[in-house]
Amino acid sequence: MEISQLPLNALRAFEASARLLSFTRAGLELHVSQTAVSHQVKALEEVLGVSLFERLPRGVALTDEGHALLPILTDAFRRMSATLSRFEDGNFREVLTVGAVGTFATGWLLPNIQQFSDTHPQVDLRLKTNNNRADILADGLDYFIRFGDGAWHGTNAVKLTDAPLSPVCSPARAEKLNTPADLVEQPLLRSYRMDEWAMWFQAVSLPPPRARGWMFDSSLTMVEAVAQDAGVALVPTCMFQRDLASGRLVRPFALEVLTGSYWLTWLKSRQETSAMQKFRLWMEEMFGAPGSASDLLL
């Protein structure tokens, strides 16, 4: 059967009635009478040659055919509604979903994203914060800004900026730290990247101490613990300039160690949309990183 033969109003009447299991409530939702809904559903059943509802003494119940049709129509109407909502004042708004690790989102993206929105008002930007292990496909992301070495399987990556790590602590704790060796007796807060502190101690020619201190999956949470004097953390200080400038955090030692960078990533299987290209070019311009996409092997 050609879909053009199916009356749209009847399909909408069936979807609402089936979802609500009531012709009366469907009529209220669609702003028509209960009788009109019933007639439209009956007309659809006649076109399809099947019964979609069992008429009961008190209400209705879906037949097997009705159960099969309902999720298809619900999804179709939802997608149509979402697309139509993107038209505004005669312009089509492009949806762009960007995921970012929380540290980058608060440390750089939020202070700068208004510039992108002002330049590209037709792009409907949706921002999600994720930890570094997010799944681009499962989370429905067009782009994912993440921390690491740029080598993620099946993923294109544009390097944005290096993010060297340096110790930070509360002002009170900083007063007790005169040399890097003083850190050995301090609680060292850690991320799930277990080798970061070892690399920092190696850089100052000291053996890494036995790990003791809390572990975090977010630098933002870890820095909050630092501010509450729970210990010393190793973080990308370029993303915490406001905390350092306000004195909430202190860098007791200037030495930094580079363990990774921030990258703009997207799936190789994902064709870039116009909105994606606008965002990528803006990010490359902001960081002075044009043409640095890494073509990773599958």
ZATISE-754772 format. One record per residue (C-alpha): x negated, y negated, z; residue in one letter; residue number from 1. Coordinates in pm, 1 decimal, always signed. Each point is the difference from the previous one (the first is absolute). Example, Ala and Ser with C-alpha at 12.3 -4.5 7.8 and 13.67 -1.06 7.14 Angstrom:
REM residues 2
          X          Y          Z   rovex   base
    -1230.0     +450.0     +780.0       A      1
     -137.0     -344.0      -66.0       S      2
***
This chain:
REM residues 298
          X          Y          Z   rovex   base
       +0.0       +0.0       +0.0       M      1
     -127.2     -345.5      -94.6       E      2
      -46.6     -226.9     +302.7       I      3
     +158.6     -282.8     -200.7       S      4
     +327.5     +191.5      +20.1       Q      5
       +6.7      -26.0     +379.0       L      6
     +180.7     -304.0     +144.5       P      7
     -238.9     -196.4     +223.3       L      8
     +274.1     -115.6     +237.9       N      9
     +111.8     +358.8      +46.8       A     10
     -355.3     +111.6      +77.1       L     11
      -31.6     -280.9     +254.6       R     12
     +335.7      +91.5     +153.9       A     13
     -103.3     +362.9      +31.8       F     14
     -341.3      -84.7     +151.5       E     15
     +150.3     -224.6     +266.0       A     16
     +281.8     +243.5      +78.5       S     17
     -236.4     +296.0      +22.2       A     18
     -251.5     -186.1     +215.1       R     19
     +271.5     -126.6     +237.2       L     20
     +233.5     +302.3      -38.2       L     21
     +290.7     -241.4      -22.2       S     22
     +185.1     -164.6     -287.9       F     23
     +117.3     -272.9     +236.9       T     24
     -347.2      -93.4     +123.9       R     25
     -134.5      +20.3     -353.9       A     26
     +269.1     -245.2     -109.3       G     27
     -102.1     -241.0     +275.5       L     28
     -364.5      +22.7     -105.5       E     29
      +84.3      -51.6     -368.5       L     30
     +266.8     -264.5      +67.7       H     31
     +275.6     +196.3     -174.3       V     32
     +302.0     +188.0     +128.7       S     33
       -6.0     +359.0     +121.0       Q     34
     +235.6      +86.3     -285.8       T     35
     -240.0     -145.8     -257.4       A     36
     -286.6     +207.1     +139.9       V     37
     +210.1     +316.0       -7.3       S     38
     +101.3      -62.8     -361.8       H     39
     -359.6      -64.8     -106.9       Q     40
     -122.6     +319.2     +165.5       V     41
     +280.6     +195.6     -162.2       K     42
      -92.8     -144.8     -338.4       A     43
     -363.6     +107.0      +51.2       L     44
     +108.0     +352.9      +93.9       E     45
     +204.5      +20.3     -318.3       E     46
     -293.8     -112.7     -214.2       V     47
     -234.2     +250.6     +169.2       L     48
     +255.9     +277.1       +9.5       G     49
      -74.5      +85.8     +364.6       V     50
     +134.2      -85.9     +344.4       S     51
     -237.7     -213.8     +201.6       L     52
     +206.3      -13.9     +318.9       F     53
     +225.0     +231.3     +193.5       E     54
     +300.9     -203.7     +110.6       R     55
      +68.5      +90.5     +362.1       L     56
     +291.9      -93.5     +226.3       P     57
     -232.7     -242.9     +175.2       R     58
     -258.3     -133.9     -240.6       G     59
     -212.3     +160.5     -268.7       V     60
     -292.4     +240.7      -25.9       A     61
     -253.7      +37.6     -277.0       L     62
       +6.5     +301.7     -227.5       T     63
     -325.8     +164.5     -109.3       D     64
      +13.2     -211.0     -315.2       E     65
      +46.3     -314.1     +208.6       G     66
     -296.1      +91.1     +219.7       H     67
     -215.7      +46.0     -310.6       A     68
      +98.6     -335.5     -150.7       L     69
      -15.5     -222.7     +310.3       L     70
     -379.6      -24.7      +60.0       P     71
      -66.0      -67.6     -368.7       I     72
     +245.1     -288.5      -10.2       L     73
     -107.5     -140.4     +337.8       T     74
     -361.0      -13.0     -115.5       D     75
      +94.0     -151.0     -336.8       A     76
     +214.1     -275.5     +150.9       F     77
     -265.7      -75.4     +261.1       R     78
     -267.7      -36.2     -267.4       R     79
     +223.6     -217.8     -216.0       M     80
      +76.5     -221.8     +298.1       S     81
     -368.5      -31.6      +87.9       A     82
      -89.9      -95.0     -357.0       T     83
     +283.8     -249.7      -39.6       L     84
      -95.8     -164.4     +329.5       S     85
     -335.3      -88.9     -157.1       R     86
     +167.9     -249.9     -233.5       F     87
       +5.4     -345.8     +155.7       E     88
      +88.6     -329.8     -169.8       D     89
      -39.1     +160.7     -339.7       G     90
     -343.7     +143.5      +83.4       N     91
      -98.9     +361.2      +54.8       F     92
     -198.6      +57.2     +318.6       R     93
     -270.1     +266.0      -22.5       E     94
      -34.9     +219.0     +309.0       V     95
     -354.3      +66.9     +121.8       L     96
      -65.0     +223.4     +300.8       T     97
     -344.1      -45.0     +155.4       V     98
     -131.2     +204.4     +289.1       G     99
     -291.9     -123.3     +207.5       A    100
     -184.8     +119.0     +304.4       V    101
     +116.1     -212.8     +290.9       G    102
     -337.8     -166.6      +57.8       T    103
      -13.9     -136.1     -354.6       F    104
     +369.6      -89.2       -0.5       A    105
      -28.4     -226.6     +305.4       T    106
     -360.7     -108.6      -44.8       G    107
      +15.2     -108.3     -364.9       W    108
     +319.3      +77.6     -189.8       L    109
     +256.3     -180.6     +215.1       L    110
     -201.9     -325.6      +19.9       P    111
      -38.6       -2.8     -381.5       N    112
     +302.1     +172.7     -152.5       I    113
     +211.3     -315.9      -24.1       Q    114
     -231.9     -121.0     -273.6       Q    115
      +86.7     +305.7     -208.7       F    116
     +371.9      -46.4      +62.8       S    117
      -18.1     -366.6      -95.0       D    118
     -180.8      +86.1     -322.3       T    119
     +221.8     +296.5      -87.9       H    120
     +347.9      -70.4     +142.4       P    121
     +156.3     +261.4     -228.8       Q    122
     -184.5     +279.8     +181.9       V    123
     +192.9     +145.6     +293.5       D    124
     -289.8     +106.8     +221.5       L    125
      +62.4     +270.2     +258.6       R    126
     -276.7      +58.8     +250.8       L    127
      -47.6     +317.9     +200.3       K    128
     -265.9      +51.1     +263.5       T    129
     -154.6     +345.2      +10.2       N    130
     -293.0     +169.2     +160.7       N    131
     -288.1      +89.4     -228.7       N    132
     +135.5     +348.7      -66.5       R    133
     +326.5     -105.9     -160.9       A    134
     +125.9     +183.9     -308.1       D    135
      +51.2     -242.9     -290.4       I    136
     +253.5     +223.1     -176.2       L    137
     +194.3     +116.5     +305.7       A    138
      +21.4     -354.7     +139.9       D    139
     +119.6     -144.5     -331.1       G    140
     -290.4     -244.4      -33.5       L    141
     -105.5     -175.4     -318.6       D    142
     -330.5     -101.3     +158.9       Y    143
     -170.3      +99.2     +323.4       F    144
     -272.5     -217.6     +155.0       I    145
     -219.2     +229.9     +204.1       R    146
     -340.3      +28.8     +165.3       F    147
     -271.2     +238.9     -112.1       G    148
     -249.1      +73.7     -276.0       D    149
     +239.7      -23.4     -296.6       G    150
      -16.3     +371.4      -76.9       A    151
     +355.4     +131.8      +29.8       W    152
     +108.8     +288.5     -220.8       H    153
     +216.6      -96.7     -298.0       G    154
       -9.2     -366.0      +99.7       T    155
     -117.7     -318.9     -168.8       N    156
     -173.4     -243.6     +233.6       A    157
     -104.2     -365.0      -21.3       V    158
     -245.7     -107.7     +266.9       K    159
     +120.9     -314.3     +175.3       L    160
     -254.2      -71.0     +272.3       T    161
     -253.3     +166.0     +224.4       D    162
     +106.0      +26.9     +362.2       A    163
     -304.4      +47.3     +224.0       P    164
      +66.1     +106.3     +357.3       L    165
     -125.4     -175.5     +310.7       S    166
      +70.1      +50.5     +372.8       P    167
     +264.1     -220.0     +163.2       V    168
     +109.0      -24.0     +361.7       C    169
     +175.6     -226.9     +245.8       S    170
     -179.6     -314.1     +123.3       P    171
      -30.0     +147.7     +350.0       A    172
     -163.2     +318.4     -125.8       R    173
     -234.7     -195.5     -229.0       A    174
     -162.1     -157.3     +304.5       E    175
     -128.3     +345.4     +100.3       K    176
     -156.6      +75.5     -337.4       L    177
     -351.1     -132.9      -55.5       N    178
     -148.5     +260.5     -234.2       T    179
     +150.1     +275.1     -219.3       P    180
     -124.5     +254.4     +255.5       A    181
     +255.9     -139.6     +245.6       D    182
     +275.8     +148.5     -216.9       L    183
     -103.0     +351.8     +100.7       V    184
     +182.4      -34.0     +330.9       E    185
     +308.2     -166.7     -148.8       Q    186
     +325.6     +165.9     -115.8       P    187
      -34.3       +3.3     -378.5       L    188
     +339.1       -6.8     -166.8       L    189
       +9.5     +201.6     -320.3       R    190
     +195.1      +45.3     -320.4       S    191
      +55.7     +339.8     -161.1       Y    192
     -320.9      -62.1     -201.6       R    193
     -219.7     +164.7     +258.5       M    194
     -340.5      -96.5     -143.6       D    195
      +32.5     -380.7      +16.1       E    196
     -150.1      -52.7     +344.0       W    197
     -278.7     +248.5      -79.3       A    198
      -87.8     -202.1     -309.8       M    199
       -5.2     -325.7     +198.0       W    200
     -228.0     +139.8     +272.0       F    201
     -227.9     +143.8     -267.8       Q    202
      -23.9     -349.8     -151.9       A    203
     -126.8     -139.4     +333.7       V    204
     -239.3     +297.2      +44.6       S    205
     +186.2     +150.7     +295.0       L    206
     +135.7     +352.6      +41.8       P    207
     +380.5       -2.5       -0.9       P    208
     +147.8      +55.1     +346.5       P    209
     +242.5     +276.6      +83.2       R    210
     +341.9     -100.0     -128.3       A    211
     +224.1     -131.7     +275.5       R    212
     +286.2     -238.7      -53.4       G    213
     +336.9       +4.3     -162.1       W    214
      +59.9      +86.4     -364.6       M    215
     +236.4     -202.1     -223.3       F    216
     +151.8      +38.8     -345.8       D    217
      +30.2     -378.6      -42.4       S    218
     -260.9     -272.4      +38.6       S    219
     +278.3     -239.5      +96.9       L    220
      +95.0     +211.0     +300.7       T    221
     -364.1      +54.2      +85.1       M    222
      -70.1     -374.3       -1.2       V    223
     +298.7      -58.7     +225.2       E    224
     -151.3     +249.3     +244.0       A    225
     -332.3     -185.3      -25.2       V    226
     +170.7     -329.2      +80.7       A    227
     +141.7     +166.0     +311.0       Q    228
     -357.4      +97.8      +98.2       D    229
      +35.8     +373.9      -64.6       A    230
     -343.9      +22.7     -159.4       G    231
     -209.4      -91.1     -303.4       V    232
     +115.4      +69.2     -354.7       A    233
     -169.5       +9.9     -336.8       L    234
     +217.5     -188.0     -249.9       V    235
      -16.8     -186.7     -333.1       P    236
      -47.1     -344.3     +153.1       T    237
      +86.9     -174.7     -327.7       C    238
     +361.7     +101.1      +67.8       M    239
       +3.8     -137.6     +355.1       F    240
     -135.7     -351.0      -49.6       Q    241
     +294.8     -164.5     +174.2       R    242
      -49.9     +211.6     +313.8       D    243
     -371.1      -78.9       -0.7       L    244
      +55.7     -371.0      -61.4       A    245
     +248.7      -21.5     +287.0       S    246
     -238.5     +175.0     +239.1       G    247
     +240.5     +288.6      +55.1       R    248
     -271.9     +228.7     -135.7       L    249
     -377.7      -35.8      +23.1       V    250
     -275.2     +149.5     -215.1       R    251
     -269.6      +86.5     +254.5       P    252
     -247.1      +98.3     -274.3       F    253
      -24.2     -126.1     -356.4       A    254
     -119.0     +324.4     -158.5       L    255
     +245.9     +142.8     -253.6       E    256
      +13.3     +339.9     -166.3       V    257
     +171.9      +60.5     -332.7       L    258
     +206.9     +319.3       -1.6       T    259
     +258.5      -90.7     -261.3       G    260
     +188.2     -263.9     -195.4       S    261
     +357.5     -101.2      -71.1       Y    262
     +135.8     +125.9     -332.2       W    263
     +312.2      -59.9     -204.9       L    264
     +107.4     +348.2     -109.8       T    265
     +271.3     +156.9     -212.8       W    266
      +66.8     +340.7     -150.2       L    267
     -158.1      +78.6     -334.8       K    268
     +332.0     +149.1     -102.9       S    269
     +173.0     -334.1      +67.6       R    270
      +36.5     -234.1     -295.3       Q    271
      -54.2     -356.2     +119.2       E    272
     +309.4     -217.1      -26.2       T    273
       -6.2     -370.0      -78.0       S    274
      +43.7      -78.1     +370.3       A    275
     -285.4     +233.5      +91.7       M    276
     -232.3     -165.7     -249.3       Q    277
      +86.3     -345.4     +134.1       K    278
      -82.2     +111.7     +353.6       F    279
     -323.5     +177.1      -96.8       R    280
     -126.8     -297.8     -199.9       L    281
      +84.7     -231.8     +290.5       W    282
     -188.9     +221.7     +245.7       M    283
     -298.8      +23.4     -233.4       E    284
       -3.0     -379.1      -35.9       E    285
      +26.6      -52.8     +375.7       M    286
     -291.6     +233.6      +70.5       F    287
     -199.3      -71.6     -315.4       G    288
      +14.3     +364.8      -95.4       A    289
     +123.7      +20.7     -362.5       P    290
      -62.9     +318.9     -190.8       G    291
     -128.0     +202.7     +295.9       S    292
     +246.1     +286.9      -31.5       A    293
     -165.3     +336.2      +61.7       S    294
     +102.5     +269.4     -245.8       D    295
       +3.4     +298.1     +231.7       L    296
      -16.4     +356.5     -123.3       L    297
     +307.6     +214.7      +45.9       L    298
***
